[in-house]
Amino acid sequence: MSMEVDQHDMSEVFPVAVQGVLSEITTMYQPYVGKIFDTDESIVFEGIKEIKNLVIGNKKQKTNFIVLGVVPRLVFLIEDSNTSMELKIQSAIVLGSLAKGVDANLKHLLDHRVLETLCSHLTTNDLQLYEATVRCLRTIITSTERTTELLYINPSEIIPKLLENINRSSCTQECTCEIIAHSCIAQNHKDLLIKLDIINLLGDLLVSPIRRVKVKALDTLAALCYKNKEACKQCAMSKIKDKPLMEIVIRLLNESQPADIQMRAAKCLTFMFRMRVLTADSWDHVIVRKVLTRLVRMCDMESDPDQRICSAETLAYLIEVDPPLQRLAYICEQFPHKLEAYFKYPSVSLTKNEHNIKFFKHALKHGKQLHRAGFLAYASLLSNDEDIRKQVATELLVKHISESLIDPCALVRSAALKCLLSLSRSVHLLRTTFQDVGIWKSLLKLMQDFAQDINETKIISSVLCNLMLDISPCKMDLKAAGLIKTITEWLNVEDLRLNAIWIFMNMSFHAELALKLEILEAISFEQILQLLQDSDRDVIIRTLGLLRNILSSDQDKIMPLYGVNIIQACKHVLTAFSDAGTGHPGLHSEYECIRAHIVCILAGVAGGDGGSTVKTFLENETELLQQVVSYLMHFDLNLQMASVSFIYNFVRMNTGCVERQAVMIELGAVNSLQHLQTTNDTVLYDKVDKVLQQFQNTK
């Protein structure tokens, strides 16, 4: 006898219109659902097979059956000790199919303890049930990034069971590797897996005769080695059947291997190279001659789109911080031309047969991912060498970047930003192409229309640092767009503070008086004093750089407004660093850099057009003047240069110069300057000579 499906009172949950749809669904699928609630196992088995056939590849049908309550019944059947093994297997298969629907369906499965039920059957002796269980588990774990942590809620039980059963069949090998690869993200995950000897398990799979097993094993090894030095070291030391694991991976790069295996082997070796576990010989023989060339070759437009995406992304990571590799990539098999194709539609000439039509559609489907991969590769290729940028960075590329900065896809925007950051280091592009294309407009639109996460905003702030350089015509357009307010707000965000003050420093260089005053008003001296006490020395140095730029001209107009604060700031910093960073002769430490900036600021104050500014703010600062004079005999050349420049401005011919020269003579400046005439540095010698001439001219 069949059992009636428990019907809920839909009036309390759904609107009337939706209730009608649900009633129709219930009527249509009632016969199938009713069967799985029957007491006769043969009828239940028949019902499950019918549901399985209906839901395969049909998201709408999956949702319909989930709404009708099949999930709790399937869980019950798997957990019930009286259920036959075949029925348990079919129930697990249907759950796996239901998990491939929309996110709401997956959440429904998790809410009904499907994950716990599956994990409790990882110890089953029945191979078919175990395979169905691990396949369903794979579907759940790989569905979204939100499910990656689920295995590690109770890692001491789930992970060991998966690894213990990994070699039960080729199916379990594939599924287990895919589960581990997708969930192996955090450092504690990787530490646990290494402790459970996963590297040797993966090594055994790399010599499997089954191609899919090798592919999944390489994916897992790559996930384990990514930014994980310990895993990379273990790989370098491990042996599989008396053969070094590294040798096995390197052999998988051979051209006799399928392209997807070559690509994944190159990815593993790239991650190991970035962790610096490869020897110098390996660098030349493996990385340059094999990994780099294989990855470049797989960027061909004729390659599978998935391979092109992965190859470009891996190559971007390989050469990211290595200028020699960037130069090698530039000349390798016309790599820049291959990257250009990442922003083109696949050639229509490829669509002459059914296979190529599918290939064409597949490439179109991956358009956004191709753009992202292309931008990342460009970003690494163009990050350091200006000559390469001149040859590769065309106006068309800048236009692609400009369009992609406002792309709805966050991954494309982020990659375009990274590429823009690399290009923004080019003097030529800053002066010409960026302004011609109007890249600053897209950047402003990105800041206004999209809510960036902190990482994206950090890249934006880095780009703005370069766009605010004096050589960039975009500088004034960005300033006119009201950017100062936004940058001021960034000063209050720890991760953005350094770039924010850096932007202001660049903005103030050779700026007009109105802009300088606007910047000082926006920041306020209270905040400047806070910045000068920051724990990050770079923040202090850039803040001093800002004051230095502001006082490079218009001193006699700025000092009456802010002079007291400026002198107070200088004295505060010099006091804070009076005993810091003794260093060694010839070492230009951050402390000497800070002192040199202070002296340059004071030199700016002393460089006013008349004598009133100097008289008001410097003549009575005896301790400050004594400190500057003492720097003449400092071991640091830059600090000596700054001190000489200050004394030149302080004693130069204008009102009150005789009195100021007398102060310098009393403080011992002339004796120190005469001692500096023995220097071997010609620039310093010329500066000293000019200052001494000032003293002689007034006698």
Summary of the structure (lengths in Angstrom):
residues: 699
radius of gyration: 34.3
end to end distance: 122.4
largest distance: 122.4
contacts: 2301
relative contact order: 0.03
helix: 73%
strand: 1%
